[in-house]
Amino acid sequence: MFTIEHEFDATVITLIDEAEPGERPLMDDVTILTFDDRIVVEQADEDGAVARITLSLVQVEELRAALNLPEGNYRLDR
């Protein structure tokens, strides 16, 4: 399940982990904040501390391409 919310300066996508009871341990929600110049991914750990990763839009473009390519080294032409 996921939610999408539009705020003043960002779009916030929250990925909510779901599973049948006893199927597997649930992970904490993942929040993705999209801004004009970056993407921020956040997830709380079991102690409540938030891990935050910030990606440039170029890194997001490369990640998107990498998800559909076989193993190897690549450079996207711009």
PyMOL commands that set and color helices and strands:
alter all, ss='L'
color gray80, all
select helices_A, chain A and resi 57-66
alter helices_A, ss='H'
color red, helices_A
select strands_A, chain A and resi 2-6+11-15+30-34+38-44+50-56
alter strands_A, ss='S'
color yellow, strands_A
deselect
rebuild
show_as cartoon
